[in-house]
């Protein structure tokens, strides 16, 4: 674990947006200043998060083996 319940962290290619996976099953998108979105798809403890190279898509993998993809629109 990265700390404070954080299981993984990814930066968007521009470095302005971060995706953080948590032990509680949520993925949170944030900037340096604030949280901008929070998602809970029921995938269990988040094992990994990643941005596509264009920064327009994000993915998260959960402990139950599911992977979710979504468009980043913040």
C-alpha positions in Angstrom: 0.0 0.0 0.0 1.1 3.5 -0.8 -0.4 4.9 2.5 -3.7 6.2 4.0 -5.6 3.4 2.4 -4.1 4.2 -1.0 -3.3 1.1 -3.0 -2.0 2.6 -6.2 -1.4 6.0 -7.8 -1.2 7.1 -11.5 -0.6 10.5 -13.1 -2.2 11.7 -16.3 0.3 12.4 -19.0 0.0 16.1 -18.4 0.8 15.6 -14.7 -2.2 17.8 -13.7 -4.6 14.9 -12.8 -4.0 12.0 -10.5 -6.0 8.7 -10.1 -5.7 7.1 -6.7 -7.0 3.6 -5.9 -8.1 2.8 -2.3 -8.6 -0.2 -0.1 -12.3 0.8 0.3 -12.8 0.1 -3.5 -13.0 3.6 -4.6 -11.0 5.4 -7.3 -10.6 9.1 -6.8 -9.4 11.6 -9.4 -7.8 14.7 -8.0 -5.7 17.7 -8.9 -3.1 19.2 -6.5 -5.9 21.4 -5.0 -8.9 19.1 -4.7 -10.7 15.9 -5.4 -12.7 16.2 -8.7 -14.4 12.8 -8.9 -15.0 9.6 -6.9 -16.1 6.3 -8.4 -17.1 3.0 -6.8 -17.9 0.2 -9.2 -18.0 -2.6 -6.7 -14.6 -4.1 -7.8 -13.4 -4.6 -4.3 -10.0 -3.3 -3.1 -8.4 -1.5 -6.0 -5.2 -3.2 -7.1 -4.2 -0.8 -9.9 -5.0 2.4 -11.7 -3.6 3.7 -15.0 -4.2 6.4 -17.6 -4.0 5.9 -21.3 -1.2 7.7 -23.0 -3.6 10.3 -24.4 -4.9 11.0 -20.9 -8.5 10.6 -22.0 -9.2 7.2 -20.6 -8.5 5.7 -17.2 -8.6 2.1 -16.0 -8.8 0.4 -12.6 -8.4 -3.2 -11.6 -10.0 -4.7 -8.5 -9.2 -7.6 -6.3 -12.2 -9.5 -7.7 -10.5 -9.6 -11.1 -12.7 -7.0 -12.8 -11.2 -4.2 -14.8 -13.2 -1.0 -15.5 -12.4 1.7 -18.2 -13.9 5.1 -18.3 -13.6 8.4 -20.1 -11.9 11.1 -18.1 -14.1 14.1 -18.3 -13.2 16.6 -15.6 
